[in-house]
Amino acid sequence: MTLSKTLLCLCLLSCLPVYPLQSPQRETVAKVAVNEVLLDVVVTDGKGKQARGLASADFAVYEDGVLQTLTAVREVSKPSAGPAEKETSSKVPAVAPERGEAAARRTPIPQFNVISLVFDRISPSGRKIAGEAALDFVRNLGSNDFASVVVIDRVLRVIAPFTQDAARLDAAVRLATGGTPQQFVQASKEVFASTREAEVSTESAQSAAADMGPANSSTTAMGSAFANAAFNQATSIMLSQSTTADDTIQGLATVDALMGVIRGDRTLPGRKAVLYFAERIALPPVVMGRFRDLISAANRANVSFYCVDTTGLESAGQMESMAGELSRLASVGKRQLMKRPGEAVRRDEVMLAEDGDNVISMVRQNNLMDLAESTGGNLIANTNDLTRGLRQVSEDLQYHYELSYVPTNSVYDGSYRRIELKIRRPGLVARSRAGYYALGSDEFAESPYELPLFEALNSGKAHRDLAMRTTTLLFPAEGVRSSVMLYIETPLSDFLFSVDKKKKEYSARIQVLVVVRNAAGRIVRKFSQEFPFQGVEARAAETRQRNFIFYRTTDLVPGRYTVETVVRDPLSDRSSLKRSVVVVPPRPPKSLALSSVVLVKRLDDTRPEPLVTDSPLAFGKQLVVPNLDSEISLEEWSGLAFYFVASLPSAFGASVDAVISREGQPVAHMGERPLPPADNSGTVRYLTTLPLETLTEGNYDVEVVVRQGDTAARSRIPFVLK
């Protein structure tokens, strides 16, 4: 990780926000115990046909090698069978006739499918074959299928929300495989506008869901009130959780965008699948932990990935490239073995093991296969005709088995548990997820590192082991929402640095958790990240003098929220917890609006341009770094620099003024001046400095006033001069 004067880490999405649409998630099949494990299982014969009529005695599930007792086995199918289904299924006779409850459990239960088609930065040749296959897939969706279309273009862009509208899905696939980044942005904005009221309608969706039971869980019986609110909410979650990832670290943008898809799917009942079209998913070691979190989150949300390698038959180049890199590493290893004692060690020799891991982990097809097989899906690869593989996916979705069991191991310590599924009938093959992290009944946790963070959050104790400053900044957003930035700064001097004397390297680790609760106390946003970083031992002292910065931006509807923040040092097992209240004020759409006033510490010009452009703190090609110090030193600062964002409802001229007051009495005045012209979205970003030489020690505030016509918007921030 590159360290500038301040260690700036963007909060890349690692959250699993739990929204209140939980009761219907499993109502389509059964009510389950708190820690019951649910498995979607696809069983086929030697010809790839679906195997029907299996009973509990036909399945054996092992967890870490220990046979588990199944609590339920159910066949799940589309609402009605047709000729096509009969042609692709294989009826397996039961061992013995079953009656009563056992027979009822084997009656196929109708269920709807939730399918996300995700296209991840595909080349022109890959777009062609992906587009043809995806169009065939959406044109043949079943009556119980709801699909969405998503593009990963540095961030997650929802091109079409969950729908059964064949024409809309057709157009969305064509755009996803033939459009430009600008078109992706515009389409995603339109989707966001159409679903921006999803959170407001959550309560009505809950009410509708509470009135439904398992017998009424088909697509038709779900009811339009619940269906619309649920799918709108899922789309809203995807969009509100998307963030710009650091493209300098391969794989992070992909992993974080896919996390957003999972978070949206998690709120929905039914069978959930992601059709992931990609040419690679590069995973250097620094990203592998996040990749495992992705698989864990998918398994907890019961989402299966069907990965589609759009490189077709063009795999020779990849293998040749990998062979060349392995040859280079072999030469480095040979040279290292022939060194004399005391001879200087070169950097490529120090990095030999890590570079080897890089080569192995960056084989794109292996990573796609790992994602698919670990979540119970399948890999479609090594072919220029993807249509046949996607039709097999359709068959998987239309018919499967659902198994459940309560693990014999009741200790939930975050460890990984391997699942092995066996079929006691010859000639049959089963496919399901490969395992899960034992995170217990805490449905908010998605990764083992989060367990102690939630423990601190829920302990009721005050944790103040680490110095931490936080703030919440509000910026105008489209419609009635506000874009809320959750900003954290903590000094690295409070964290334990471990030093490897042999490698002459230091390492440290920072864990962060931020949750946002609405007025009812429900979590509506959750962000978390574990940041491991290391460097040369000689730079450890210098690094410890810097600050670690974490921020995340999300859109919230008007209301009162509580923000809870936990920062933890796992090496010393110390943590700090802070709670604060933020009120998102109501405002009419297309009205004059003003952001929070931000006191400026400095401008950071080291961040990649895409990260700067998409940030509310962007000023030109630089990023505003807020000053969170409670006091401003008159000896160090000759002026007070502040920044704000104004949203103008019209193109008419607007003006700005700023007044510094001490205990309510004005003591300095900027003077009213014209605002610069707004950009195409009606936004003005403004930064200026007021002199401090005439002021003395004391408590102050600065108020910014923006006027347009007869309308004025105001925002203020307090500060202390010492």
Residue pairs with C-beta under 8 A, 6 or more apart in sequence:
1 7
1 9
1 531
1 533
2 606
3 533
3 535
3 543
3 546
4 604
4 606
5 546
5 602
6 546
6 547
6 549
6 602
6 604
6 625
7 492
7 533
7 543
7 546
7 547
7 548
7 549
8 549
8 604
8 606
8 607
8 623
8 625
9 529
9 531
9 548
9 549
9 550
10 243
10 244
10 245
10 246
10 551
10 611
11 243
11 486
11 512
11 514
11 527
11 529
11 550
11 551
11 552
12 243
12 245
12 246
12 252
12 256
12 290
12 529
13 241
13 242
13 243
13 245
13 256
13 257
13 259
13 260
13 527
13 552
14 256
14 259
14 290
14 293
14 446
14 447
14 527
14 528
14 529
14 530
15 241
15 259
15 263
15 446
15 525
15 526
15 527
15 528
16 262
16 263
16 266
16 297
16 300
16 301
16 444
16 445
16 446
16 526
17 237
17 241
17 263
17 523
17 524
17 525
17 526
18 266
18 443
18 444
18 523
18 526
19 202
19 233
19 237
19 267
19 522
19 524
20 202
20 206
20 522
21 202
21 205
21 206
21 209
21 229
21 230
21 233
21 267
21 268
22 267
22 443
23 206
23 209
23 210
24 209
24 212
24 217
24 226
24 230
24 269
25 266
25 267
25 268
25 269
26 32
26 38
26 269
27 209
27 212
27 213
27 214
27 217
27 269
28 109
28 111
28 112
28 214
28 217
28 269
28 270
29 74
29 76
29 109
29 111
29 214
29 217
29 402
30 72
30 74
30 214
30 402
30 404
31 214
32 38
32 404
33 71
33 406
34 441
35 406
35 407
35 410
35 412
35 440
35 441
36 71
36 404
36 405
36 406
37 63
37 404
37 405
37 406
37 407
37 419
37 436
38 302
38 402
38 403
38 404
39 61
39 376
39 402
39 403
39 404
39 419
39 421
39 432
39 433
40 76
40 271
40 302
40 304
40 376
40 400
40 401
40 402
40 432
40 433
41 59
41 376
41 400
41 401
41 402
41 403
41 421
41 430
41 431
41 432
42 50
42 376
42 396
42 400
42 401
42 430
42 431
42 432
43 50
43 51
43 54
43 400
43 401
43 423
43 428
43 429
43 430
43 431
44 50
44 51
44 90
44 428
44 429
44 431
45 51
45 90
45 427
45 428
45 429
46 427
46 429
47 90
48 392
49 88
49 89
49 90
50 88
50 89
50 90
50 395
50 399
51 89
51 90
51 92
51 425
51 428
52 75
52 89
52 90
52 91
52 92
52 399
53 75
53 91
53 92
53 93
53 94
53 106
54 73
54 75
54 92
54 94
54 401
54 423
54 425
55 73
55 94
55 95
55 98
55 102
55 106
56 70
56 73
56 102
56 105
57 95
57 424
58 92
58 95
58 423
58 424
58 425
59 70
59 73
59 401
59 403
59 421
59 422
59 423
59 424
59 430
60 67
60 421
60 422
60 423
60 424
61 67
61 68
61 70
61 403
61 405
61 419
61 420
61 421
61 422
62 68
62 419
62 420
62 421
62 422
63 407
63 408
63 409
63 417
63 418
63 419
63 420
64 409
64 417
64 418
65 418
65 420
66 408
66 409
68 405
68 406
68 407
68 408
69 405
69 406
69 408
70 403
70 404
70 405
71 404
71 405
71 406
72 105
72 402
72 403
72 404
73 105
73 106
73 401
73 402
73 403
74 105
74 106
74 109
74 401
74 402
75 106
75 107
75 108
75 109
75 399
75 400
75 401
75 402
76 108
76 109
76 110
76 111
76 271
76 399
76 400
76 401
76 402
77 108
77 109
77 110
77 111
77 398
77 399
78 85
78 110
78 111
78 142
78 143
78 144
78 398
78 399
79 110
79 143
79 144
79 218
79 219
79 220
80 110
85 398
85 399
88 395
89 399
92 425
92 428
94 106
98 106
108 399
109 214
109 217
110 144
110 217
110 218
110 219
111 144
111 217
111 218
111 270
111 271
112 144
112 145
112 146
112 218
112 219
112 222
112 269
112 270
112 271
113 142
113 144
113 145
113 146
113 270
113 271
113 272
113 273
113 397
113 398
114 146
114 162
114 234
114 265
114 268
114 270
114 271
114 272
114 273
115 141
115 145
115 146
115 147
115 148
115 272
115 273
115 274
115 275
115 397
116 147
116 148
116 149
116 150
116 261
116 264
116 265
116 273
116 274
116 275
117 134
117 137
117 138
117 147
117 148
117 149
117 150
117 173
117 176
117 275
117 277
118 150
118 151
118 152
118 257
118 258
118 261
118 274
118 275
118 276
118 277
119 127
119 130
119 134
119 149
119 150
119 151
119 152
119 176
119 177
119 277
119 278
120 151
120 152
120 254
120 257
120 276
120 277
120 278
120 279
120 281
121 152
121 153
121 278
121 279
122 130
122 177
122 277
122 278
122 279
122 310
123 279
123 310
125 312
125 314
126 277
126 279
126 310
126 311
126 312
127 177
127 178
127 310
128 177
129 310
129 312
129 384
129 385
129 386
130 177
130 277
130 308
130 310
130 386
131 173
131 174
131 176
131 177
131 178
132 386
132 387
133 308
133 385
133 386
133 387
133 389
133 390
134 173
134 176
134 177
134 275
134 277
134 390
135 170
135 173
135 174
136 387
136 390
136 391
137 275
137 387
137 390
137 391
137 393
137 394
138 147
138 166
138 169
138 170
138 173
139 166
139 170
140 391
140 394
141 147
141 164
141 166
141 169
141 394
142 394
142 397
142 398
143 164
143 219
144 218
144 219
144 398
145 164
145 397
146 162
146 163
146 164
146 231
146 270
147 160
147 162
147 163
147 164
147 169
148 158
148 160
148 161
148 162
148 163
148 235
149 158
149 159
149 160
149 169
149 172
149 173
149 175
149 176
150 156
150 157
150 158
150 159
150 176
150 238
150 257
150 261
151 157
151 159
151 176
151 179
151 184
151 188
152 253
152 254
152 257
152 258
153 181
153 184
154 244
154 245
154 247
154 253
154 610
154 614
155 242
155 243
155 244
155 245
155 253
155 257
155 614
156 238
156 239
156 241
156 242
156 257
156 260
156 261
157 184
157 185
157 187
157 188
157 242
158 188
158 191
158 192
158 235
158 238
158 239
159 172
159 175
159 176
159 184
159 187
159 188
159 191
160 168
160 169
160 171
160 172
160 187
160 191
161 191
161 194
161 195
161 231
161 232
161 235
162 231
162 234
162 235
162 268
163 169
163 231
172 187
175 183
175 184
175 187
176 184
179 187
188 239
189 478
191 235
191 239
192 236
192 239
192 478
193 478
193 479
195 232
195 233
195 235
195 236
195 239
196 236
196 478
196 479
196 480
196 481
196 557
197 232
198 229
198 232
198 233
198 235
198 236
199 233
199 236
199 524
199 557
200 557
201 228
201 229
201 232
201 233
202 229
202 233
204 225
204 229
205 225
205 226
205 229
205 230
205 233
208 223
208 225
208 226
208 229
209 226
209 230
212 221
212 222
212 223
212 226
216 222
217 269
219 227
230 267
230 268
230 269
231 268
233 267
234 264
234 265
234 267
234 268
235 264
236 264
237 260
237 263
237 264
237 267
238 260
238 261
238 263
238 264
239 555
240 525
240 554
240 555
241 259
241 260
241 263
241 264
241 525
241 554
242 257
242 260
243 256
243 552
243 553
244 610
244 611
244 614
244 615
245 252
245 253
245 256
245 257
246 252
246 253
246 608
246 611
247 253
247 608
247 610
248 608
249 284
249 286
249 287
250 282
250 283
250 284
250 287
250 362
251 281
251 282
251 283
251 284
251 287
251 290
251 291
252 287
252 290
254 278
254 281
255 287
255 290
255 291
255 293
255 294
256 290
258 274
258 276
258 294
259 293
259 294
259 297
261 274
261 303
262 274
262 294
262 297
262 298
262 301
262 303
263 297
263 301
265 272
265 274
265 301
265 303
266 297
266 300
266 301
266 303
271 304
271 397
271 400
272 301
272 302
272 303
272 304
273 303
273 304
273 305
273 306
273 377
273 393
273 396
273 397
274 298
274 303
274 304
274 305
274 306
274 377
275 306
275 308
275 390
275 393
276 305
276 306
276 307
276 308
276 368
276 371
277 308
277 310
278 307
278 308
278 309
278 310
278 364
278 368
279 309
279 310
279 311
279 364
280 311
280 362
280 364
280 367
281 364
281 367
281 368
281 371
282 362
282 364
282 367
283 291
283 361
283 362
283 367
284 358
284 361
284 362
285 354
285 357
285 358
285 361
286 532
288 361
289 530
289 532
291 367
291 371
292 447
293 446
293 447
294 371
295 370
295 371
295 374
295 375
296 436
296 437
296 439
296 446
296 447
297 446
297 447
298 304
298 305
298 374
298 375
299 374
299 375
299 433
299 435
299 436
299 437
300 436
300 439
300 443
300 446
303 375
304 375
304 376
304 377
304 433
305 371
305 372
305 375
305 377
306 372
306 377
306 378
306 379
306 380
306 390
306 393
306 396
307 368
307 369
307 371
307 372
307 377
307 378
307 379
307 380
307 381
308 380
308 381
308 386
308 389
308 390
309 364
309 365
309 368
309 379
309 380
309 381
309 382
310 386
311 318
311 364
311 381
312 382
312 383
312 384
313 382
313 383
313 384
315 365
315 382
318 363
318 364
318 365
322 359
322 363
325 355
325 359
326 359
329 352
329 355
329 356
329 359
332 348
332 349
332 352
332 355
333 352
335 349
336 345
336 349
336 352
339 345
348 355
350 503
360 366
361 367
365 379
365 381
368 379
368 381
369 379
369 381
371 377
372 378
372 379
373 379
373 434
374 433
374 434
374 435
375 433
375 434
376 431
376 432
376 433
376 434
377 431
378 389
378 392
378 393
378 396
378 431
380 386
380 389
380 390
380 393
383 389
403 432
407 417
407 438
409 417
409 438
411 438
412 438
412 439
412 440
412 441
413 438
413 448
413 451
414 437
414 438
414 439
414 447
414 448
414 449
414 451
415 437
415 438
415 448
416 435
416 436
416 437
416 438
417 435
417 436
417 437
417 438
418 434
418 435
419 432
419 433
419 434
419 435
419 436
421 430
421 432
422 430
423 429
423 430
437 447
437 448
439 445
439 446
439 447
439 448
439 450
439 451
442 451
442 454
444 450
444 454
444 515
444 523
444 526
445 451
445 454
446 528
447 528
447 530
449 511
449 528
449 530
449 570
450 511
450 513
450 528
452 511
452 568
452 570
452 573
452 575
453 511
453 512
453 513
453 528
453 566
453 568
453 575
454 513
456 463
456 566
456 568
456 575
456 577
457 513
457 515
457 564
457 566
457 577
462 577
463 566
463 575
463 576
463 577
464 576
464 577
465 494
465 569
465 574
465 575
465 576
466 490
466 494
466 495
466 567
466 568
466 569
466 574
466 575
466 576
467 490
467 491
467 494
467 576
468 488
468 489
468 490
468 565
468 567
468 576
468 578
469 488
469 489
469 490
469 628
469 629
469 630
470 486
470 487
470 488
470 489
470 563
470 565
470 578
470 580
470 628
471 487
471 626
471 628
472 484
472 485
472 486
472 487
472 563
472 580
472 582
472 596
473 484
473 485
473 487
473 595
473 596
473 598
473 616
473 626
474 482
474 483
474 484
474 485
474 582
474 584
474 595
474 596
475 482
475 483
475 484
475 485
475 553
475 595
475 596
475 616
475 645
476 482
476 483
476 593
476 594
476 595
476 645
476 646
476 647
476 683
477 483
477 555
479 589
480 557
480 558
480 586
480 587
480 588
480 589
481 555
481 556
481 557
481 558
481 584
482 555
482 556
482 558
482 584
482 585
483 553
483 554
483 555
483 616
484 516
484 553
484 554
484 555
484 556
484 582
484 584
485 551
485 552
485 553
485 616
485 617
486 514
486 516
486 527
486 551
486 552
486 553
486 554
486 563
486 565
487 549
487 550
487 551
487 626
487 628
488 512
488 514
488 549
488 550
488 551
488 565
488 567
489 547
489 548
489 549
489 550
489 628
490 510
490 547
490 548
490 567
490 576
491 546
491 547
491 548
492 508
492 543
492 544
492 545
492 546
492 547
492 548
493 544
493 545
494 569
494 574
495 508
495 509
495 510
495 544
495 548
495 569
495 571
495 572
496 508
496 569
496 571
496 572
497 506
497 507
497 508
497 540
497 543
497 544
498 506
498 507
498 508
498 571
499 505
499 506
499 507
499 537
499 540
500 506
500 507
500 537
501 537
504 536
504 537
504 538
505 534
505 535
505 536
505 537
506 534
506 535
506 536
506 537
506 539
506 540
506 543
507 532
507 533
507 534
508 532
508 533
508 534
508 569
508 571
509 530
509 531
509 532
509 533
509 569
509 570
509 571
510 530
510 531
510 533
510 548
510 567
510 568
510 569
511 528
511 529
511 530
511 531
511 566
511 567
511 568
511 569
511 570
512 527
512 528
512 529
512 530
512 531
512 550
512 565
512 566
512 567
512 568
513 526
513 527
513 528
513 565
513 566
513 568
514 525
514 526
514 527
514 528
514 552
514 563
514 564
514 565
514 566
515 523
515 525
515 526
515 527
515 563
515 564
516 523
516 524
516 525
516 526
516 554
516 556
516 561
516 562
516 563
516 564
517 523
517 524
517 561
517 562
517 564
518 524
518 559
518 560
518 561
519 559
519 560
519 561
521 562
524 556
524 561
525 554
525 556
527 552
527 554
529 550
531 548
531 550
535 543
549 625
553 615
553 616
556 584
557 584
558 584
558 585
558 586
558 587
559 583
559 584
560 581
560 582
560 583
560 584
561 581
561 582
561 583
561 584
562 579
562 580
562 581
562 582
563 579
563 580
563 581
563 582
564 577
564 578
564 579
565 577
565 578
565 579
565 580
566 575
566 576
566 577
567 575
567 576
568 574
568 575
568 576
569 575
587 593
590 649
591 649
591 711
592 646
592 647
592 648
592 649
592 654
592 706
592 708
592 711
592 712
592 713
593 646
593 647
593 713
594 644
594 645
594 646
594 647
594 704
594 706
594 713
594 714
594 715
595 616
595 644
595 645
595 646
595 715
596 644
596 715
596 717
597 642
597 643
597 644
597 702
597 703
597 704
597 715
597 716
597 717
598 617
598 624
598 626
598 642
598 643
598 644
598 717
599 626
599 627
599 632
599 640
599 641
599 642
599 717
599 719
600 624
600 625
600 626
600 627
600 641
600 642
600 643
600 687
601 625
601 626
601 627
601 628
601 629
602 625
603 619
603 622
603 623
603 624
603 625
604 622
604 623
604 624
604 625
605 621
605 622
605 623
607 623
609 621
611 623
612 618
612 621
612 622
612 623
615 623
616 645
617 623
617 624
617 625
617 626
617 643
618 624
618 685
619 643
619 685
619 687
624 643
624 687
630 720
631 719
631 720
631 721
631 722
632 640
632 692
632 719
632 720
632 721
632 722
633 722
634 692
634 695
634 696
634 697
634 721
634 722
637 692
638 691
638 692
638 693
639 689
639 690
639 691
639 692
640 660
640 689
640 690
640 691
640 692
640 702
640 719
641 687
641 688
641 689
642 658
642 687
642 688
642 689
642 690
642 702
642 704
642 717
643 685
643 686
643 687
644 686
644 704
644 715
645 683
645 684
645 685
645 686
646 654
646 656
646 675
646 678
646 683
646 684
646 686
646 706
646 713
647 682
647 683
647 684
648 654
648 675
648 678
648 682
648 683
648 684
648 708
649 682
649 708
650 682
650 708
651 678
652 708
652 709
653 674
653 675
653 708
654 674
654 675
654 678
654 684
654 706
654 707
654 708
655 672
655 673
655 674
655 675
655 706
655 707
655 708
656 670
656 672
656 673
656 674
656 675
656 686
656 704
656 705
656 706
656 707
657 669
657 670
657 671
657 672
657 673
657 704
657 705
657 707
658 669
658 670
658 688
658 690
658 702
658 703
658 704
658 705
659 666
659 668
659 669
659 670
659 702
659 703
659 705
660 666
660 667
660 668
660 669
660 690
660 695
660 700
660 701
660 702
661 667
661 700
661 701
661 702
661 703
662 695
662 698
662 699
662 700
663 698
663 699
667 694
667 695
667 700
668 690
668 691
668 694
668 695
670 688
670 690
672 707
675 684
675 686
675 706
676 684
676 686
677 684
678 684
690 702
692 721
695 721
696 721
697 721
697 722
698 720
698 721
699 718
699 720
700 718
700 719
700 720
700 721
701 716
701 717
701 718
701 719
702 716
702 717
702 719
703 714
703 715
703 716
704 714
704 715
704 716
705 712
705 713
705 714
706 712
706 713
706 714
